Amino acid sequence: MRQFLEFVTACPRLPHGGLAAAEIAVVPAQPKGSLPRAHTCTNELQLPSYDSLEELSAKLREAMDNARGMYE
């Protein structure tokens, strides 16, 4: 959870009020199957479509692993 929060919000901790208070917007992205992207200034996760939950999990993990310390 910490790595996901840092990827999307640039802060590894939940704000007071929990996940709902983080106000993370999930928006569709192209092309299908590409890596997810995040905009930390707006707490936005750009999420392409995937063929399976396993593919989503693998792509999100890869994106988070490759983005450590780099914020957009």
ABEGO torsion letter per residue (X at the ends): XAAAAAAAAGBABBBBGEAAAAGBBBBBBOBBGBBBBBBAAAGBBBBBBBABAAAAAAAAAAAAAAABGBBX
